[in-house]
Amino acid sequence: MSELISLNEAAAVGIERLRQPTWSDLRDYVLIDIVDGKPGPLFRLYSPFNAAAGLPNPCLLSWEDVKIGVDERCFLPSWPEEDD
């Protein structure tokens, strides 16, 4: 298992696709925008449950909406091959 990283750490090394290890569905992930080496204000949440809940997939959210600090280490890199 990888070490937890923050949004700032991920953006600094160019990792755009992240997930939280507590999420039960491995297909759930967020895609962040990276602007000048920092996470952008918005992100896209991809989840198979979005459609079941009547939401668009992806959902466009802001970090302020979900109250996650840019230096909070709560993410793992998420690679496309993990979705299979």
C-alpha positions, 0 to 999 in steps of 0.5 A, a space after each residue: 500500500 502507498 503512503 497517504 499524501 495531501 493534495 499539495 503533495 500530489 499536485 507538486 508531483 503531478 498526481 491528478 487522480 486520487 482516492 481515499 483508502 476508506 472508500 469501499 468501492 475501488 472505482 471511486 476517485 477524484 480527479 484534481 486540476 493542477 494549476 502552477 503545481 498546486 491543486 485547483 479549487 475544483 475537483 471531479 468525483 467519479 463514482 458508480 454510485 453517482 448515477 444511482 443517486 441521480 447525480 452526474 458522473 462526475 460530480 464537480 465539487 470544491 474542496 471547501 464543499 467537502 472541508 478537506 485541507 490541502 495539507 491533510 494527508 488522506 489520499 492515495 494515488 489512484 491508477 486507472 488499472 485499479 478500476 478493472 
